[in-house]
């Protein structure tokens, strides 16, 4: 017996009855992103592993545990140096540097949409192949709290444009300050945590030295209890960083965007500085993050580019669809279905259907002769606006019968009078 194959664990098919939802979400995204001045960019699905290790940090969970690396069966040693992209920012920055975009424009506003890959333990809302829509603003003119606020506002506006009311999600906001401030914050955290080290999970005990920030967003109950008792404040921030964050908050308030400051929000990637944010939908349970982002002022230079600032975010499409509570969306109705009453007219309906498509309308037909009832069922399934009926009698008279499916009205139209047919279909 032949094996029946299924999707790899942690992946899923997007079926035809679901795809209309994706198209709608993507179309709304492209329209809104273009209004904010973002242009689409497409990068490869895989990059050099070192790109992700350097950008996200060798100690990040993604690099340590979740990277899906490529292997070759042809002794191609180069293939061992590539990995499927786990997120979009690093690839966008790599492209920005490689294509000298800093020499072409003072501010590059780029967006992307596509699959990402992580070797995580699959569960609802967390797949090994998932999809994101994201945006990055990079350039020497990007170091502005107003741009931070605009990027956050854009991510919120995308969600409301998709149809998710703002009261159903929470915008969480924090600042990590400058690179120097982050170092002070790191020291501050270690001082606060060192007496609680034994109460932390094994992963967080390792993170204490390698990446202490990751302890703040650990999901382990004991670790969360320790973090809740920390005396966190913004004492590690410089005056300049405090002022910067205040301006971000004031700009959001001027747009009437509600937010909550969460000092444990650090994001798990090394490249973040200053503003970081996350949008969560509590109704989704433990996997409640719809999207996240922040400023990464040193990443471009870290990857070999110029010293320019940047900020970006990404939304998870699967999570957004879960929050919307939609699984399917009606397909667009088809304009006309051709019904054949005799074997001899199939070839005529075949040619007519192509002529109708050439005129800019959608058309379908049954390619094998079936009963009138079965062909009309096809028209109903496709939500056809019109049905064209052709049999030998109509062919002898040189006409087709055009039936309006909304009111049942029928009329005969000369079979080769495409202009008249198009006029009827435009109604």
KEDRENLUM-362297 format. One record per residue (C-alpha): residue number from 1; z negated, y negated, x; residue in three letters. Coordinates in nm, 2 decimals, decimal comma. Each point is the difference from the previous one (the first is absolute). Layout:
// KEDRENLUM-362297
<site NUM <Z Y X> 'ALA'>
...
//
This chain:
// KEDRENLUM-362297
<site 1 <0,00 0,00 0,00> 'UNK'>
<site 2 <0,10 -0,34 0,14> 'UNK'>
<site 3 <-0,28 -0,24 0,08> 'UNK'>
<site 4 <-0,03 -0,30 -0,24> 'UNK'>
<site 5 <-0,06 -0,31 0,21> 'UNK'>
<site 6 <-0,22 -0,29 -0,10> 'UNK'>
<site 7 <-0,08 -0,34 0,14> 'UNK'>
<site 8 <-0,21 -0,01 0,32> 'UNK'>
<site 9 <-0,37 -0,05 -0,06> 'UNK'>
<site 10 <-0,07 -0,37 -0,04> 'UNK'>
<site 11 <0,34 -0,09 -0,12> 'UNK'>
<site 12 <0,16 -0,04 -0,34> 'UNK'>
<site 13 <0,34 -0,03 -0,17> 'UNK'>
<site 14 <0,08 -0,32 -0,18> 'UNK'>
<site 15 <0,19 0,14 -0,30> 'UNK'>
<site 16 <0,27 -0,18 -0,20> 'UNK'>
<site 17 <-0,23 -0,08 -0,29> 'UNK'>
<site 18 <-0,24 -0,17 0,25> 'UNK'>
<site 19 <0,25 -0,18 0,21> 'UNK'>
<site 20 <0,06 -0,29 -0,25> 'UNK'>
<site 21 <-0,37 -0,10 0,06> 'UNK'>
<site 22 <0,07 -0,02 0,37> 'UNK'>
<site 23 <0,32 -0,19 -0,04> 'UNK'>
<site 24 <-0,18 -0,25 -0,23> 'UNK'>
<site 25 <-0,28 -0,05 0,25> 'UNK'>
<site 26 <0,24 -0,04 0,29> 'UNK'>
<site 27 <0,22 -0,24 -0,18> 'UNK'>
<site 28 <-0,30 -0,22 -0,10> 'UNK'>
<site 29 <-0,12 0,02 0,36> 'UNK'>
<site 30 <0,33 -0,11 0,15> 'UNK'>
<site 31 <0,03 -0,29 -0,25> 'UNK'>
<site 32 <-0,35 -0,13 0,07> 'UNK'>
<site 33 <0,02 0,05 0,37> 'UNK'>
<site 34 <0,33 -0,19 0,02> 'UNK'>
<site 35 <-0,16 -0,29 -0,19> 'UNK'>
<site 36 <-0,27 -0,01 0,27> 'UNK'>
<site 37 <0,27 -0,01 0,27> 'UNK'>
<site 38 <-0,02 0,36 0,12> 'UNK'>
<site 39 <0,31 0,19 0,11> 'UNK'>
<site 40 <0,02 0,38 0,01> 'UNK'>
<site 41 <0,00 0,20 0,32> 'UNK'>
<site 42 <0,04 0,38 0,05> 'UNK'>
<site 43 <-0,13 0,18 0,30> 'UNK'>
<site 44 <0,02 0,37 0,10> 'UNK'>
<site 45 <-0,23 0,26 -0,16> 'UNK'>
<site 46 <-0,12 0,09 0,35> 'UNK'>
<site 47 <-0,09 -0,20 0,31> 'UNK'>
<site 48 <-0,15 0,07 0,34> 'UNK'>
<site 49 <-0,35 0,14 -0,04> 'UNK'>
<site 50 <-0,13 -0,25 0,25> 'UNK'>
<site 51 <0,10 -0,29 -0,23> 'UNK'>
<site 52 <-0,25 0,11 -0,26> 'UNK'>
<site 53 <-0,26 0,09 0,26> 'UNK'>
<site 54 <0,01 -0,34 0,16> 'UNK'>
<site 55 <0,02 -0,20 -0,33> 'UNK'>
<site 56 <-0,26 0,18 -0,21> 'UNK'>
<site 57 <-0,22 0,11 0,29> 'UNK'>
<site 58 <-0,05 0,33 0,17> 'UNK'>
<site 59 <-0,34 0,04 -0,18> 'UNK'>
<site 60 <0,13 -0,06 -0,35> 'UNK'>
<site 61 <-0,02 0,29 -0,24> 'UNK'>
<site 62 <0,38 -0,02 -0,06> 'UNK'>
<site 63 <0,08 0,05 0,37> 'UNK'>
<site 64 <-0,28 0,25 0,06> 'UNK'>
<site 65 <0,04 0,22 -0,31> 'UNK'>
<site 66 <0,29 -0,10 -0,23> 'UNK'>
<site 67 <0,31 -0,06 0,21> 'UNK'>
<site 68 <0,29 0,23 -0,08> 'UNK'>
<site 69 <0,18 0,05 0,33> 'UNK'>
<site 70 <0,35 0,15 0,04> 'UNK'>
<site 71 <0,07 0,31 0,20> 'UNK'>
<site 72 <0,34 0,14 0,11> 'UNK'>
<site 73 <0,10 0,36 0,03> 'UNK'>
<site 74 <0,26 -0,09 0,26> 'UNK'>
<site 75 <-0,23 -0,09 0,29> 'UNK'>
<site 76 <0,07 -0,36 -0,07> 'UNK'>
<site 77 <-0,30 -0,15 0,17> 'UNK'>
<site 78 <0,08 -0,34 -0,14> 'UNK'>
<site 79 <-0,07 0,12 -0,36> 'UNK'>
<site 80 <-0,37 0,05 0,09> 'UNK'>
<site 81 <-0,03 -0,37 0,04> 'UNK'>
<site 82 <0,09 -0,09 -0,36> 'UNK'>
<site 83 <-0,20 0,00 -0,32> 'UNK'>
<site 84 <0,08 -0,07 -0,36> 'UNK'>
<site 85 <-0,11 -0,35 -0,09> 'UNK'>
<site 86 <-0,36 -0,01 -0,15> 'UNK'>
<site 87 <0,03 -0,37 -0,09> 'UNK'>
<site 88 <0,26 -0,27 0,01> 'UNK'>
<site 89 <-0,14 -0,29 0,21> 'UNK'>
<site 90 <0,04 0,15 0,34> 'UNK'>
<site 91 <0,37 0,07 -0,06> 'UNK'>
<site 92 <0,06 -0,35 -0,13> 'UNK'>
<site 93 <-0,16 -0,15 0,30> 'UNK'>
<site 94 <0,20 0,23 0,23> 'UNK'>
<site 95 <0,32 -0,12 -0,17> 'UNK'>
<site 96 <-0,10 -0,36 0,01> 'UNK'>
<site 97 <-0,04 0,03 0,38> 'UNK'>
<site 98 <0,30 0,22 0,07> 'UNK'>
<site 99 <0,23 -0,23 -0,20> 'UNK'>
<site 100 <-0,13 -0,33 0,14> 'UNK'>
<site 101 <-0,09 -0,14 -0,34> 'UNK'>
<site 102 <-0,23 -0,25 0,15> 'UNK'>
<site 103 <0,30 -0,17 0,17> 'UNK'>
<site 104 <0,18 -0,01 -0,34> 'UNK'>
<site 105 <-0,26 -0,14 -0,23> 'UNK'>
<site 106 <-0,34 -0,16 0,01> 'UNK'>
<site 107 <-0,13 0,22 -0,28> 'UNK'>
<site 108 <0,14 0,34 -0,09> 'UNK'>
<site 109 <-0,10 0,11 -0,35> 'UNK'>
<site 110 <0,10 0,37 -0,04> 'UNK'>
<site 111 <-0,07 0,27 -0,26> 'UNK'>
<site 112 <0,06 0,37 -0,01> 'UNK'>
<site 113 <-0,02 0,29 -0,25> 'UNK'>
<site 114 <0,00 0,37 0,08> 'UNK'>
<site 115 <-0,19 0,31 0,09> 'UNK'>
<site 116 <-0,28 0,03 0,24> 'UNK'>
<site 117 <-0,16 0,32 0,14> 'UNK'>
<site 118 <-0,36 0,11 0,08> 'UNK'>
<site 119 <-0,14 0,34 0,06> 'UNK'>
<site 120 <-0,29 -0,05 -0,24> 'UNK'>
<site 121 <-0,17 0,25 -0,22> 'UNK'>
<site 122 <0,20 -0,04 -0,32> 'UNK'>
<site 123 <-0,17 -0,11 -0,32> 'UNK'>
<site 124 <0,07 -0,22 -0,30> 'UNK'>
<site 125 <0,12 -0,34 0,12> 'UNK'>
<site 126 <0,03 0,12 0,36> 'UNK'>
<site 127 <0,32 0,18 0,11> 'UNK'>
<site 128 <0,14 0,10 0,33> 'UNK'>
<site 129 <0,32 -0,18 -0,09> 'UNK'>
<site 130 <-0,07 -0,31 -0,19> 'UNK'>
<site 131 <0,19 -0,33 -0,07> 'UNK'>
<site 132 <-0,08 -0,36 0,07> 'UNK'>
<site 133 <0,13 -0,34 -0,07> 'UNK'>
<site 134 <-0,11 -0,24 0,27> 'UNK'>
<site 135 <0,06 -0,34 0,15> 'UNK'>
<site 136 <-0,05 -0,16 0,34> 'UNK'>
<site 137 <0,01 -0,37 0,10> 'UNK'>
<site 138 <0,04 -0,03 0,38> 'UNK'>
<site 139 <0,06 -0,29 0,23> 'UNK'>
<site 140 <-0,14 -0,30 0,19> 'UNK'>
<site 141 <-0,03 -0,19 -0,33> 'UNK'>
<site 142 <-0,20 0,26 -0,18> 'UNK'>
<site 143 <-0,35 -0,09 0,11> 'UNK'>
<site 144 <-0,11 -0,17 -0,32> 'UNK'>
<site 145 <-0,27 0,07 -0,25> 'UNK'>
<site 146 <0,24 -0,11 -0,27> 'UNK'>
<site 147 <0,24 0,28 0,10> 'UNK'>
<site 148 <-0,29 0,24 -0,01> 'UNK'>
<site 149 <-0,07 -0,12 -0,36> 'UNK'>
<site 150 <0,36 0,02 -0,09> 'UNK'>
<site 151 <0,03 0,36 0,12> 'UNK'>
<site 152 <-0,31 0,10 -0,19> 'UNK'>
<site 153 <0,13 -0,18 -0,31> 'UNK'>
<site 154 <0,33 0,18 0,04> 'UNK'>
<site 155 <-0,16 0,34 0,00> 'UNK'>
<site 156 <-0,20 -0,09 -0,31> 'UNK'>
<site 157 <0,31 -0,14 -0,17> 'UNK'>
<site 158 <0,19 0,32 0,07> 'UNK'>
<site 159 <-0,26 0,21 -0,18> 'UNK'>
<site 160 <-0,01 -0,23 -0,30> 'UNK'>
<site 161 <0,38 -0,01 -0,01> 'UNK'>
<site 162 <0,00 0,38 -0,02> 'UNK'>
<site 163 <-0,22 -0,03 -0,31> 'UNK'>
<site 164 <-0,35 0,06 0,14> 'UNK'>
<site 165 <-0,24 -0,26 -0,14> 'UNK'>
<site 166 <-0,21 -0,17 0,26> 'UNK'>
<site 167 <-0,32 0,10 -0,17> 'UNK'>
<site 168 <0,08 0,37 0,09> 'UNK'>
<site 169 <0,00 -0,05 0,37> 'UNK'>
<site 170 <-0,23 -0,17 0,26> 'UNK'>
<site 171 <0,11 -0,21 0,29> 'UNK'>
<site 172 <-0,25 0,05 0,29> 'UNK'>
<site 173 <0,01 -0,25 0,29> 'UNK'>
<site 174 <-0,15 -0,03 0,35> 'UNK'>
<site 175 <0,05 -0,16 0,33> 'UNK'>
<site 176 <-0,03 0,17 0,35> 'UNK'>
<site 177 <0,05 -0,33 0,18> 'UNK'>
<site 178 <0,19 -0,03 0,32> 'UNK'>
<site 179 <0,03 0,27 0,27> 'UNK'>
<site 180 <-0,30 -0,15 0,17> 'UNK'>
<site 181 <-0,19 0,00 -0,33> 'UNK'>
<site 182 <0,09 0,36 -0,06> 'UNK'>
<site 183 <-0,16 0,09 0,33> 'UNK'>
<site 184 <-0,32 -0,19 -0,10> 'UNK'>
<site 185 <0,01 0,18 -0,33> 'UNK'>
<site 186 <0,04 0,34 0,17> 'UNK'>
<site 187 <-0,31 -0,08 0,22> 'UNK'>
<site 188 <-0,19 -0,12 -0,31> 'UNK'>
<site 189 <0,08 0,32 -0,19> 'UNK'>
<site 190 <-0,11 0,23 0,29> 'UNK'>
<site 191 <-0,33 -0,19 0,02> 'UNK'>
<site 192 <-0,05 0,05 -0,37> 'UNK'>
<site 193 <0,11 0,36 -0,01> 'UNK'>
<site 194 <-0,16 0,15 0,32> 'UNK'>
<site 195 <-0,33 0,08 -0,17> 'UNK'>
<site 196 <0,18 0,18 -0,28> 'UNK'>
<site 197 <0,24 0,20 0,21> 'UNK'>
<site 198 <-0,15 0,34 -0,08> 'UNK'>
<site 199 <0,04 -0,07 -0,38> 'UNK'>
<site 200 <0,38 -0,04 0,04> 'UNK'>
<site 201 <0,25 0,27 -0,05> 'UNK'>
<site 202 <0,15 0,17 0,32> 'UNK'>
<site 203 <0,32 -0,21 -0,04> 'UNK'>
<site 204 <-0,19 -0,32 -0,01> 'UNK'>
<site 205 <-0,22 0,09 0,29> 'UNK'>
<site 206 <0,32 0,03 0,20> 'UNK'>
<site 207 <0,13 -0,33 -0,15> 'UNK'>
<site 208 <-0,31 -0,18 0,12> 'UNK'>
<site 209 <0,15 -0,02 0,34> 'UNK'>
<site 210 <0,37 0,04 -0,07> 'UNK'>
<site 211 <0,05 -0,22 -0,31> 'UNK'>
<site 212 <-0,32 -0,12 -0,15> 'UNK'>
<site 213 <0,18 -0,19 -0,28> 'UNK'>
<site 214 <0,11 0,33 -0,16> 'UNK'>
<site 215 <-0,36 0,08 -0,08> 'UNK'>
<site 216 <0,00 -0,28 -0,26> 'UNK'>
<site 217 <0,25 0,17 -0,22> 'UNK'>
<site 218 <-0,10 0,36 0,05> 'UNK'>
<site 219 <-0,02 0,19 -0,34> 'UNK'>
<site 220 <-0,29 0,22 0,11> 'UNK'>
<site 221 <-0,30 -0,06 -0,22> 'UNK'>
<site 222 <-0,25 -0,02 0,28> 'UNK'>
<site 223 <0,22 -0,24 0,20> 'UNK'>
<site 224 <0,05 -0,22 -0,31> 'UNK'>
<site 225 <-0,38 -0,01 -0,04> 'UNK'>
<site 226 <-0,05 -0,11 0,36> 'UNK'>
<site 227 <0,27 -0,27 -0,04> 'UNK'>
<site 228 <-0,15 -0,13 -0,32> 'UNK'>
<site 229 <-0,33 -0,07 0,19> 'UNK'>
<site 230 <0,17 -0,20 0,27> 'UNK'>
<site 231 <-0,07 -0,37 0,02> 'UNK'>
<site 232 <0,36 -0,12 0,02> 'UNK'>
<site 233 <0,09 -0,37 0,03> 'UNK'>
<site 234 <0,26 -0,21 0,16> 'UNK'>
<site 235 <-0,21 -0,11 0,30> 'UNK'>
<site 236 <0,26 0,16 0,23> 'UNK'>
<site 237 <0,27 -0,25 -0,12> 'UNK'>
<site 238 <0,10 -0,31 0,20> 'UNK'>
<site 239 <0,00 -0,33 -0,18> 'UNK'>
<site 240 <0,38 0,01 0,00> 'UNK'>
<site 241 <0,01 0,34 -0,16> 'UNK'>
<site 242 <-0,25 -0,11 -0,26> 'UNK'>
<site 243 <0,22 -0,30 -0,09> 'UNK'>
<site 244 <0,31 0,22 -0,01> 'UNK'>
<site 245 <-0,15 0,25 -0,25> 'UNK'>
<site 246 <-0,14 -0,28 -0,21> 'UNK'>
<site 247 <0,35 -0,15 -0,03> 'UNK'>
<site 248 <0,14 0,34 -0,10> 'UNK'>
<site 249 <-0,26 0,04 -0,28> 'UNK'>
<site 250 <0,05 -0,36 -0,12> 'UNK'>
<site 251 <0,38 0,06 -0,02> 'UNK'>
<site 252 <-0,05 0,31 -0,21> 'UNK'>
<site 253 <-0,24 -0,18 -0,23> 'UNK'>
<site 254 <0,26 -0,28 -0,04> 'UNK'>
<site 255 <0,24 0,27 -0,14> 'UNK'>
<site 256 <-0,28 0,14 -0,23> 'UNK'>
<site 257 <0,00 0,33 0,18> 'UNK'>
<site 258 <-0,33 0,18 -0,03> 'UNK'>
<site 259 <-0,14 0,18 0,30> 'UNK'>
<site 260 <-0,32 0,14 0,14> 'UNK'>
<site 261 <-0,11 -0,02 0,36> 'UNK'>
<site 262 <-0,09 0,34 0,14> 'UNK'>
<site 263 <-0,13 -0,01 0,36> 'UNK'>
<site 264 <0,04 0,37 0,04> 'UNK'>
<site 265 <0,37 -0,02 -0,05> 'UNK'>
<site 266 <0,16 0,03 0,35> 'UNK'>
<site 267 <0,30 0,22 -0,06> 'UNK'>
<site 268 <0,05 0,30 0,24> 'UNK'>
<site 269 <0,26 -0,14 0,24> 'UNK'>
<site 270 <-0,07 -0,17 0,33> 'UNK'>
<site 271 <0,26 -0,27 -0,04> 'UNK'>
<site 272 <-0,18 -0,21 -0,28> 'UNK'>
<site 273 <-0,15 -0,33 0,07> 'UNK'>
<site 274 <-0,12 -0,29 -0,22> 'UNK'>
<site 275 <0,08 0,06 -0,37> 'UNK'>
<site 276 <0,00 0,36 -0,14> 'UNK'>
<site 277 <0,02 0,10 -0,36> 'UNK'>
<site 278 <0,03 0,30 -0,23> 'UNK'>
<site 279 <0,09 0,03 -0,37> 'UNK'>
<site 280 <-0,18 0,29 -0,18> 'UNK'>
<site 281 <0,02 0,14 -0,35> 'UNK'>
<site 282 <-0,34 0,16 -0,08> 'UNK'>
<site 283 <0,16 0,21 -0,28> 'UNK'>
<site 284 <0,17 0,21 0,26> 'UNK'>
<site 285 <-0,32 0,15 0,14> 'UNK'>
<site 286 <-0,06 0,06 0,37> 'UNK'>
<site 287 <0,37 -0,07 0,09> 'UNK'>
<site 288 <-0,01 -0,35 -0,15> 'UNK'>
<site 289 <0,18 -0,21 0,25> 'UNK'>
<site 290 <0,33 -0,14 -0,14> 'UNK'>
<site 291 <0,08 -0,19 0,31> 'UNK'>
<site 292 <-0,14 -0,19 0,30> 'UNK'>
<site 293 <0,10 -0,22 0,28> 'UNK'>
<site 294 <-0,11 -0,27 0,24> 'UNK'>
<site 295 <0,08 -0,22 0,30> 'UNK'>
<site 296 <0,09 0,15 0,33> 'UNK'>
<site 297 <0,03 -0,28 0,25> 'UNK'>
<site 298 <0,02 0,20 0,32> 'UNK'>
<site 299 <0,21 0,30 -0,10> 'UNK'>
<site 300 <0,35 -0,14 0,09> 'UNK'>
<site 301 <-0,11 -0,09 0,35> 'UNK'>
<site 302 <-0,18 0,33 0,03> 'UNK'>
<site 303 <0,32 0,19 -0,06> 'UNK'>
<site 304 <0,19 -0,20 0,26> 'UNK'>
<site 305 <0,12 -0,30 -0,21> 'UNK'>
<site 306 <-0,08 -0,37 0,01> 'UNK'>
<site 307 <-0,34 -0,14 -0,09> 'UNK'>
<site 308 <0,05 -0,06 -0,37> 'UNK'>
<site 309 <-0,21 0,04 -0,30> 'UNK'>
<site 310 <0,06 0,22 -0,31> 'UNK'>
<site 311 <-0,14 0,11 -0,33> 'UNK'>
<site 312 <0,11 0,27 -0,24> 'UNK'>
<site 313 <-0,10 0,25 -0,27> 'UNK'>
<site 314 <0,12 0,32 -0,17> 'UNK'>
<site 315 <-0,04 0,14 -0,35> 'UNK'>
<site 316 <0,01 0,37 -0,07> 'UNK'>
<site 317 <0,26 0,08 -0,27> 'UNK'>
<site 318 <-0,16 0,32 -0,11> 'UNK'>
<site 319 <-0,34 -0,16 -0,04> 'UNK'>
<site 320 <0,15 -0,29 -0,19> 'UNK'>
<site 321 <0,17 0,24 -0,25> 'UNK'>
<site 322 <-0,33 0,18 -0,04> 'UNK'>
<site 323 <-0,17 -0,32 -0,08> 'UNK'>
<site 324 <0,27 -0,10 -0,25> 'UNK'>
<site 325 <-0,05 0,34 -0,17> 'UNK'>
<site 326 <0,37 0,05 -0,03> 'UNK'>
<site 327 <0,18 0,33 0,07> 'UNK'>
<site 328 <0,34 -0,06 -0,15> 'UNK'>
<site 329 <0,22 -0,28 -0,12> 'UNK'>
<site 330 <0,30 0,02 -0,23> 'UNK'>
<site 331 <0,33 0,00 0,17> 'UNK'>
<site 332 <0,25 -0,27 -0,08> 'UNK'>
<site 333 <0,21 0,10 -0,30> 'UNK'>
<site 334 <0,35 0,12 0,07> 'UNK'>
<site 335 <0,28 -0,20 -0,15> 'UNK'>
<site 336 <0,22 0,27 -0,14> 'UNK'>
<site 337 <0,02 0,38 -0,02> 'UNK'>
<site 338 <0,33 0,17 -0,05> 'UNK'>
<site 339 <0,01 0,29 -0,25> 'UNK'>
<site 340 <0,28 0,25 0,01> 'UNK'>
<site 341 <0,09 0,20 -0,31> 'UNK'>
<site 342 <0,27 0,22 0,16> 'UNK'>
<site 343 <0,05 0,15 0,34> 'UNK'>
<site 344 <0,33 -0,19 0,03> 'UNK'>
<site 345 <-0,16 -0,34 -0,01> 'UNK'>
<site 346 <-0,25 0,05 0,28> 'UNK'>
<site 347 <0,25 -0,13 0,26> 'UNK'>
<site 348 <0,06 -0,31 -0,21> 'UNK'>
<site 349 <-0,38 -0,07 -0,04> 'UNK'>
<site 350 <-0,03 0,06 0,37> 'UNK'>
<site 351 <0,25 -0,27 0,08> 'UNK'>
<site 352 <-0,13 -0,24 -0,26> 'UNK'>
<site 353 <-0,36 0,03 0,14> 'UNK'>
<site 354 <0,13 -0,10 0,34> 'UNK'>
<site 355 <0,18 -0,30 -0,15> 'UNK'>
<site 356 <-0,31 -0,11 -0,18> 'UNK'>
<site 357 <-0,20 0,02 0,33> 'UNK'>
<site 358 <0,26 -0,19 0,18> 'UNK'>
<site 359 <-0,04 -0,27 -0,26> 'UNK'>
<site 360 <-0,37 -0,02 0,09> 'UNK'>
<site 361 <-0,17 0,21 -0,27> 'UNK'>
<site 362 <-0,19 0,33 0,03> 'UNK'>
<site 363 <0,15 0,31 -0,15> 'UNK'>
<site 364 <-0,08 0,37 -0,04> 'UNK'>
<site 365 <0,16 0,31 -0,15> 'UNK'>
<site 366 <-0,04 0,37 -0,04> 'UNK'>
<site 367 <0,23 0,16 0,26> 'UNK'>
<site 368 <0,03 0,32 -0,20> 'UNK'>
<site 369 <0,09 0,02 -0,37> 'UNK'>
<site 370 <-0,31 0,03 -0,22> 'UNK'>
<site 371 <-0,09 -0,04 -0,36> 'UNK'>
<site 372 <0,01 -0,35 -0,15> 'UNK'>
<site 373 <-0,38 0,04 -0,06> 'UNK'>
<site 374 <-0,07 0,08 0,37> 'UNK'>
<site 375 <0,21 -0,29 0,12> 'UNK'>
<site 376 <-0,17 -0,25 -0,24> 'UNK'>
<site 377 <-0,34 0,13 0,13> 'UNK'>
<site 378 <0,12 -0,09 0,35> 'UNK'>
<site 379 <0,08 -0,35 -0,13> 'UNK'>
<site 380 <-0,35 -0,03 -0,15> 'UNK'>
<site 381 <-0,17 0,12 0,32> 'UNK'>
<site 382 <0,19 -0,26 0,20> 'UNK'>
<site 383 <-0,08 -0,27 -0,26> 'UNK'>
<site 384 <0,37 -0,08 -0,03> 'UNK'>
<site 385 <0,10 -0,33 -0,16> 'UNK'>
<site 386 <0,34 0,15 -0,11> 'UNK'>
<site 387 <0,17 0,33 -0,03> 'UNK'>
<site 388 <0,37 0,05 0,03> 'UNK'>
<site 389 <0,13 0,30 -0,20> 'UNK'>
<site 390 <0,33 0,15 0,09> 'UNK'>
<site 391 <0,17 0,31 -0,15> 'UNK'>
<site 392 <0,35 0,13 -0,04> 'UNK'>
<site 393 <0,04 -0,19 -0,33> 'UNK'>
<site 394 <-0,10 -0,33 0,17> 'UNK'>
<site 395 <0,22 0,07 0,29> 'UNK'>
<site 396 <0,30 0,06 -0,23> 'UNK'>
<site 397 <-0,07 -0,34 -0,16> 'UNK'>
<site 398 <-0,05 -0,17 0,34> 'UNK'>
<site 399 <-0,35 -0,12 -0,08> 'UNK'>
<site 400 <-0,37 0,07 0,08> 'UNK'>
<site 401 <-0,29 -0,03 -0,24> 'UNK'>
<site 402 <-0,26 -0,25 0,13> 'UNK'>
<site 403 <-0,35 0,05 -0,15> 'UNK'>
<site 404 <-0,27 -0,26 0,03> 'UNK'>
<site 405 <-0,32 0,21 0,05> 'UNK'>
<site 406 <-0,23 -0,28 -0,12> 'UNK'>
<site 407 <0,15 -0,04 -0,35> 'UNK'>
<site 408 <0,22 0,30 -0,03> 'UNK'>
<site 409 <0,32 -0,21 -0,06> 'UNK'>
<site 410 <0,33 0,16 0,11> 'UNK'>
<site 411 <0,34 -0,14 0,06> 'UNK'>
<site 412 <0,32 0,13 0,15> 'UNK'>
<site 413 <0,14 -0,16 0,31> 'UNK'>
<site 414 <0,34 0,06 0,17> 'UNK'>
<site 415 <-0,07 0,25 0,27> 'UNK'>
<site 416 <0,16 -0,20 0,28> 'UNK'>
<site 417 <-0,12 -0,34 -0,12> 'UNK'>
<site 418 <-0,27 -0,04 0,27> 'UNK'>
<site 419 <-0,03 -0,37 -0,05> 'UNK'>
<site 420 <-0,11 0,05 -0,37> 'UNK'>
<site 421 <-0,24 0,28 0,11> 'UNK'>
<site 422 <-0,16 -0,23 0,26> 'UNK'>
<site 423 <-0,04 -0,27 -0,26> 'UNK'>
<site 424 <-0,19 0,23 -0,22> 'UNK'>
<site 425 <-0,22 0,13 0,29> 'UNK'>
<site 426 <-0,09 -0,36 0,09> 'UNK'>
<site 427 <-0,16 -0,06 -0,34> 'UNK'>
//
